[in-house]
Amino acid sequence: MLVALILASGKGTRLAPLSTEERPKQYLSLITENTLVEDTVNRVNGFIKPENIYVVTNEAHQNLAYKKFDYLPKNNIILEPEMKETLASITHAVGYITKEKGDDVEILILPSDHYIDDNDKFKESILLGHKIALKNNNFMMYGVKPTNPSPEFGYIETKAVNNDLIITNFVEKPKQEIANELFASGNYYWNNFIMIFKKEILFESIKELLPEQYELLDSYTKGLIDTNEYFDKTLVGSFSRLVLEKQQNMNLVPADYIWYDVGGFDSLFEILEKLELYEKLNDIKKQMN
């Protein structure tokens, strides 16, 4: 069973003053008429049933989430008491889904602050990656072919093996001169942090790499501790650095669509200019002054 897990608990501080503590960037309508997180949910709503779509958000924004996603079961809004980076967020959410859905699930991880231009191509790539994840019994990641040597994104190095792309290395936001080399090499992809994995793969990896976190996750899944205790005791760190970068022979599927991480104003303005949304662009610039 494929379940979508949308990460929407970030603070979005790089888009202040548009983004505020009360309404962070994922809850703003910056590009389309929908908010960024609504666009993310809509992207999967056509091929994943609403009861299998989960949104992670901060407790402070639960009313925003309940209002925007009143067509999802209320239990599908996963509330975090505080933000403690992606390791805590992802492991807690997978434990939560496991308690609801059981062990036989595959999790599609989606950040909530991306712009993707073609939902049909997005769907095709996700379903292809799902098949590969099931076949290879490993984490499966997606990557975007770089269009320029940007130092603003993480990079994934790959090698071709029997018509598949195998991940060999991760480079996190390199300096410009390194980014130039990675771009020129032709075998690197931008890391868009979209991935699929089986629940059991995550649990096995956490048990091997982070045994203290596994004990916490196991206790939470069995109902021995609650969410507050989980976040009180969790390790704080990056899921990529602590888990993904330790894996061997992961596959990558190239994303055949235009992708932007709406991380800050530079990327937001670039998107609005490319889409010729000048009225929205000018309105945002006025709000900044």
FIVEX-498862 format. One record per residue (C-alpha): residue number from 1; residue in one letter; x, z, y. Coordinates in pm, whole numbers. Layout:
BEGIN
+-----+---------+--------+--------+--------+
: num : residuo :     xx :     zz :     yy :
+-----+---------+--------+--------+--------+
: NUM :       a :      X :      Z :      Y :
...
+-----+---------+--------+--------+--------+
//
This chain:
BEGIN
+-----+---------+--------+--------+--------+
: num : residuo :     xx :     zz :     yy :
+-----+---------+--------+--------+--------+
:   1 :       m :      0 :      0 :      0 :
:   2 :       l :    147 :   -107 :    335 :
:   3 :       v :    101 :    147 :    614 :
:   4 :       a :    195 :     87 :    979 :
:   5 :       l :    361 :    376 :   1162 :
:   6 :       i :    384 :    322 :   1539 :
:   7 :       l :    626 :    544 :   1730 :
:   8 :       a :    472 :    631 :   2066 :
:   9 :       s :    601 :    978 :   2147 :
:  10 :       g :    878 :    875 :   2388 :
:  11 :       k :    894 :    983 :   2753 :
:  12 :       g :    966 :    638 :   2900 :
:  13 :       t :   1173 :    785 :   3183 :
:  14 :       r :   1359 :    458 :   3254 :
:  15 :       l :   1039 :    316 :   3402 :
:  16 :       a :    979 :    602 :   3647 :
:  17 :       p :    798 :    622 :   3886 :
:  18 :       l :    553 :    390 :   3705 :
:  19 :       s :    596 :    601 :   3396 :
:  20 :       t :    513 :    970 :   3435 :
:  21 :       e :    501 :   1278 :   3214 :
:  22 :       e :    123 :   1248 :   3206 :
:  23 :       r :    127 :    874 :   3128 :
:  24 :       p :    455 :    744 :   2981 :
:  25 :       k :    533 :    372 :   2968 :
:  26 :       q :    375 :    305 :   2628 :
:  27 :       y :     38 :    398 :   2784 :
:  28 :       l :     78 :    159 :   3078 :
:  29 :       s :    -59 :   -197 :   3108 :
:  30 :       l :    262 :   -366 :   3216 :
:  31 :       i :    240 :   -717 :   3071 :
:  32 :       t :   -102 :   -785 :   2920 :
:  33 :       e :   -433 :   -623 :   3005 :
:  34 :       n :   -366 :   -376 :   2725 :
:  35 :       t :   -114 :    -95 :   2720 :
:  36 :       l :    211 :   -150 :   2532 :
:  37 :       v :    102 :     74 :   2246 :
:  38 :       e :   -237 :   -100 :   2223 :
:  39 :       d :    -62 :   -436 :   2194 :
:  40 :       t :    151 :   -290 :   1915 :
:  41 :       v :   -156 :   -170 :   1723 :
:  42 :       n :   -335 :   -501 :   1779 :
:  43 :       r :    -33 :   -684 :   1637 :
:  44 :       v :    -88 :   -527 :   1294 :
:  45 :       n :   -463 :   -471 :   1306 :
:  46 :       g :   -531 :   -820 :   1174 :
:  47 :       f :   -352 :   -771 :    842 :
:  48 :       i :   -334 :   -393 :    797 :
:  49 :       k :   -661 :   -201 :    772 :
:  50 :       p :   -732 :     47 :   1056 :
:  51 :       e :   -733 :    335 :    810 :
:  52 :       n :   -370 :    247 :    730 :
:  53 :       i :   -248 :    235 :   1091 :
:  54 :       y :    -92 :    555 :   1225 :
:  55 :       v :     23 :    630 :   1580 :
:  56 :       v :    275 :    906 :   1653 :
:  57 :       t :    234 :   1063 :   1996 :
:  58 :       n :    312 :   1383 :   2181 :
:  59 :       e :     50 :   1657 :   2185 :
:  60 :       a :     43 :   1625 :   2564 :
:  61 :       h :    -91 :   1270 :   2527 :
:  62 :       q :   -344 :   1326 :   2251 :
:  63 :       n :   -642 :   1254 :   2477 :
:  64 :       l :   -487 :    923 :   2584 :
:  65 :       a :   -434 :    829 :   2220 :
:  66 :       y :   -781 :    939 :   2105 :
:  67 :       k :   -941 :    737 :   2385 :
:  68 :       k :   -736 :    422 :   2329 :
:  69 :       f :   -770 :    431 :   1951 :
:  70 :       d :  -1120 :    561 :   1896 :
:  71 :       y :  -1161 :    296 :   1625 :
:  72 :       l :   -888 :    459 :   1416 :
:  73 :       p :   -960 :    767 :   1207 :
:  74 :       k :   -876 :   1072 :   1419 :
:  75 :       n :   -632 :   1193 :   1155 :
:  76 :       n :   -432 :    873 :   1207 :
:  77 :       i :   -307 :   1004 :   1541 :
:  78 :       i :     -1 :   1210 :   1441 :
:  79 :       l :     72 :   1474 :   1705 :
:  80 :       e :    421 :   1606 :   1777 :
:  81 :       p :    467 :   1939 :   1962 :
:  82 :       e :    788 :   1808 :   2124 :
:  83 :       m :   1020 :   1510 :   2110 :
:  84 :       k :   1327 :   1566 :   1892 :
:  85 :       e :   1461 :   1213 :   1840 :
:  86 :       t :   1383 :    961 :   1569 :
:  87 :       l :   1499 :   1148 :   1258 :
:  88 :       a :   1245 :   1425 :   1315 :
:  89 :       s :    972 :   1187 :   1427 :
:  90 :       i :    999 :    945 :   1134 :
:  91 :       t :   1052 :   1199 :    856 :
:  92 :       h :    767 :   1420 :    977 :
:  93 :       a :    532 :   1122 :   1008 :
:  94 :       v :    618 :    992 :    661 :
:  95 :       g :    556 :   1339 :    522 :
:  96 :       y :    221 :   1346 :    704 :
:  97 :       i :    122 :   1006 :    562 :
:  98 :       t :    233 :   1112 :    215 :
:  99 :       k :     -3 :   1410 :    230 :
: 100 :       e :   -288 :   1176 :    327 :
: 101 :       k :   -214 :    868 :    116 :
: 102 :       g :      0 :    987 :   -173 :
: 103 :       d :    340 :    866 :   -290 :
: 104 :       d :    264 :    498 :   -347 :
: 105 :       v :    303 :    371 :      9 :
: 106 :       e :    538 :    141 :    198 :
: 107 :       i :    593 :    229 :    563 :
: 108 :       l :    625 :    -30 :    839 :
: 109 :       i :    800 :    131 :   1138 :
: 110 :       l :    716 :    -15 :   1480 :
: 111 :       p :    835 :     99 :   1823 :
: 112 :       s :    554 :     98 :   2080 :
: 113 :       d :    739 :    -53 :   2377 :
: 114 :       h :    808 :   -411 :   2266 :
: 115 :       y :    681 :   -747 :   2384 :
: 116 :       i :    638 :  -1011 :   2112 :
: 117 :       d :    505 :  -1353 :   2204 :
: 118 :       d :    361 :  -1478 :   1873 :
: 119 :       n :    151 :  -1249 :   1654 :
: 120 :       d :    119 :  -1509 :   1377 :
: 121 :       k :    497 :  -1539 :   1340 :
: 122 :       f :    523 :  -1162 :   1361 :
: 123 :       k :    277 :  -1128 :   1072 :
: 124 :       e :    466 :  -1387 :    863 :
: 125 :       s :    795 :  -1205 :    909 :
: 126 :       i :    644 :   -865 :    826 :
: 127 :       l :    482 :   -989 :    506 :
: 128 :       l :    804 :  -1162 :    398 :
: 129 :       g :   1000 :   -845 :    461 :
: 130 :       h :    742 :   -643 :    268 :
: 131 :       k :    798 :   -861 :    -40 :
: 132 :       i :   1174 :   -824 :    -10 :
: 133 :       a :   1149 :   -446 :     30 :
: 134 :       l :    939 :   -421 :   -285 :
: 135 :       k :   1172 :   -649 :   -481 :
: 136 :       n :   1500 :   -488 :   -376 :
: 137 :       n :   1377 :   -128 :   -362 :
: 138 :       n :   1569 :    -59 :    -43 :
: 139 :       f :   1525 :    -27 :    331 :
: 140 :       m :   1440 :   -365 :    484 :
: 141 :       m :   1515 :   -440 :    848 :
: 142 :       y :   1431 :   -711 :   1096 :
: 143 :       g :   1662 :   -862 :   1353 :
: 144 :       v :   1636 :  -1096 :   1649 :
: 145 :       k :   1888 :  -1377 :   1693 :
: 146 :       p :   2061 :  -1301 :   2025 :
: 147 :       t :   1996 :  -1543 :   2309 :
: 148 :       n :   2275 :  -1394 :   2522 :
: 149 :       p :   2559 :  -1141 :   2483 :
: 150 :       s :   2359 :   -846 :   2613 :
: 151 :       p :   2524 :   -502 :   2600 :
: 152 :       e :   2180 :   -339 :   2626 :
: 153 :       f :   2086 :   -374 :   2258 :
: 154 :       g :   2222 :   -255 :   1926 :
: 155 :       y :   2359 :   -525 :   1695 :
: 156 :       i :   2338 :   -570 :   1317 :
: 157 :       e :   2610 :   -761 :   1133 :
: 158 :       t :   2501 :   -966 :    831 :
: 159 :       k :   2643 :  -1186 :    557 :
: 160 :       a :   2458 :  -1449 :    352 :
: 161 :       v :   2430 :  -1374 :    -22 :
: 162 :       n :   2214 :  -1601 :   -243 :
: 163 :       n :   1996 :  -1713 :     48 :
: 164 :       d :   1943 :  -1354 :    161 :
: 165 :       l :   2098 :  -1177 :    459 :
: 166 :       i :   2273 :   -851 :    368 :
: 167 :       i :   2345 :   -594 :    639 :
: 168 :       t :   2714 :   -506 :    658 :
: 169 :       n :   2749 :   -313 :    985 :
: 170 :       f :   2575 :   -167 :   1290 :
: 171 :       v :   2711 :   -175 :   1645 :
: 172 :       e :   2528 :     41 :   1898 :
: 173 :       k :   2508 :   -102 :   2253 :
: 174 :       p :   2861 :   -242 :   2277 :
: 175 :       k :   3065 :   -290 :   2591 :
: 176 :       q :   3030 :   -634 :   2748 :
: 177 :       e :   3354 :   -774 :   2607 :
: 178 :       i :   3254 :   -666 :   2255 :
: 179 :       a :   2903 :   -805 :   2302 :
: 180 :       n :   3060 :  -1140 :   2397 :
: 181 :       e :   3252 :  -1143 :   2067 :
: 182 :       l :   2948 :  -1045 :   1860 :
: 183 :       f :   2736 :  -1315 :   2024 :
: 184 :       a :   3003 :  -1579 :   1964 :
: 185 :       s :   3045 :  -1488 :   1595 :
: 186 :       g :   2695 :  -1603 :   1504 :
: 187 :       n :   2632 :  -1350 :   1227 :
: 188 :       y :   2494 :  -1066 :   1439 :
: 189 :       y :   2132 :   -989 :   1523 :
: 190 :       w :   1978 :   -765 :   1783 :
: 191 :       n :   1840 :   -450 :   1621 :
: 192 :       n :   1471 :   -423 :   1715 :
: 193 :       f :   1425 :   -108 :   1501 :
: 194 :       i :   1140 :   -264 :   1302 :
: 195 :       m :   1175 :   -186 :    932 :
: 196 :       i :    992 :   -136 :    604 :
: 197 :       f :   1070 :    107 :    324 :
: 198 :       k :    899 :    278 :     33 :
: 199 :       k :    818 :    644 :     81 :
: 200 :       e :   1028 :    732 :   -223 :
: 201 :       i :   1332 :    549 :    -81 :
: 202 :       l :   1319 :    760 :    235 :
: 203 :       f :   1282 :   1085 :     42 :
: 204 :       e :   1570 :    996 :   -194 :
: 205 :       s :   1797 :    906 :     98 :
: 206 :       i :   1716 :   1224 :    290 :
: 207 :       k :   1776 :   1432 :    -23 :
: 208 :       e :   2118 :   1274 :    -74 :
: 209 :       l :   2236 :   1258 :    287 :
: 210 :       l :   2062 :   1551 :    456 :
: 211 :       p :   1968 :   1813 :    193 :
: 212 :       e :   1858 :   2073 :    451 :
: 213 :       q :   1623 :   1819 :    608 :
: 214 :       y :   1493 :   1727 :    264 :
: 215 :       e :   1407 :   2091 :    187 :
: 216 :       l :   1216 :   2103 :    515 :
: 217 :       l :   1040 :   1773 :    443 :
: 218 :       d :    953 :   1880 :     89 :
: 219 :       s :    809 :   2210 :    215 :
: 220 :       y :    603 :   2029 :    478 :
: 221 :       t :    470 :   1771 :    231 :
: 222 :       k :    368 :   2049 :     -7 :
: 223 :       g :    184 :   2230 :    274 :
: 224 :       l :    419 :   2530 :    276 :
: 225 :       i :    499 :   2487 :    647 :
: 226 :       d :    313 :   2328 :    937 :
: 227 :       t :    415 :   2073 :   1199 :
: 228 :       n :    531 :   2336 :   1450 :
: 229 :       e :    766 :   2496 :   1199 :
: 230 :       y :    893 :   2152 :   1097 :
: 231 :       f :    991 :   2070 :   1454 :
: 232 :       d :   1134 :   2417 :   1509 :
: 233 :       k :   1373 :   2378 :   1215 :
: 234 :       t :   1440 :   2002 :   1205 :
: 235 :       l :   1779 :   1842 :   1248 :
: 236 :       v :   1793 :   1658 :   1580 :
: 237 :       g :   1948 :   1314 :   1569 :
: 238 :       s :   1912 :    940 :   1534 :
: 239 :       f :   1743 :    802 :   1223 :
: 240 :       s :   1963 :    493 :   1249 :
: 241 :       r :   2288 :    686 :   1265 :
: 242 :       l :   2203 :    956 :   1010 :
: 243 :       v :   2015 :    745 :    754 :
: 244 :       l :   2016 :    369 :    800 :
: 245 :       e :   2385 :    329 :    873 :
: 246 :       k :   2467 :    515 :    549 :
: 247 :       q :   2279 :    268 :    328 :
: 248 :       q :   2428 :    -13 :    119 :
: 249 :       n :   2300 :   -367 :     58 :
: 250 :       m :   2002 :   -354 :    291 :
: 251 :       n :   1836 :   -687 :    365 :
: 252 :       l :   1755 :   -832 :    706 :
: 253 :       v :   1481 :  -1081 :    787 :
: 254 :       p :   1536 :  -1282 :   1107 :
: 255 :       a :   1246 :  -1247 :   1349 :
: 256 :       d :   1126 :  -1595 :   1443 :
: 257 :       y :    959 :  -1502 :   1771 :
: 258 :       i :   1048 :  -1411 :   2127 :
: 259 :       w :   1114 :  -1039 :   2152 :
: 260 :       y :   1182 :   -801 :   2437 :
: 261 :       d :   1244 :   -430 :   2437 :
: 262 :       v :   1066 :   -308 :   2751 :
: 263 :       g :   1332 :    -46 :   2805 :
: 264 :       g :   1365 :    -65 :   3182 :
: 265 :       f :   1278 :   -263 :   3491 :
: 266 :       d :   1529 :   -542 :   3427 :
: 267 :       s :   1368 :   -643 :   3098 :
: 268 :       l :   1016 :   -592 :   3235 :
: 269 :       f :   1083 :   -816 :   3536 :
: 270 :       e :   1243 :  -1080 :   3313 :
: 271 :       i :    934 :  -1091 :   3090 :
: 272 :       l :    694 :  -1115 :   3383 :
: 273 :       e :    898 :  -1394 :   3541 :
: 274 :       k :    918 :  -1593 :   3216 :
: 275 :       l :    541 :  -1556 :   3169 :
: 276 :       e :    490 :  -1646 :   3537 :
: 277 :       l :    291 :  -1327 :   3592 :
: 278 :       y :    398 :  -1310 :   3955 :
: 279 :       e :     94 :  -1116 :   4078 :
: 280 :       k :    159 :   -837 :   3829 :
: 281 :       l :    532 :   -851 :   3909 :
: 282 :       n :    471 :   -814 :   4282 :
: 283 :       d :    221 :   -535 :   4225 :
: 284 :       i :    475 :   -337 :   4019 :
: 285 :       k :    745 :   -385 :   4281 :
: 286 :       k :    507 :   -253 :   4548 :
: 287 :       q :    439 :     57 :   4338 :
: 288 :       m :    813 :    122 :   4318 :
: 289 :       n :    856 :    129 :   4697 :
+-----+---------+--------+--------+--------+
//
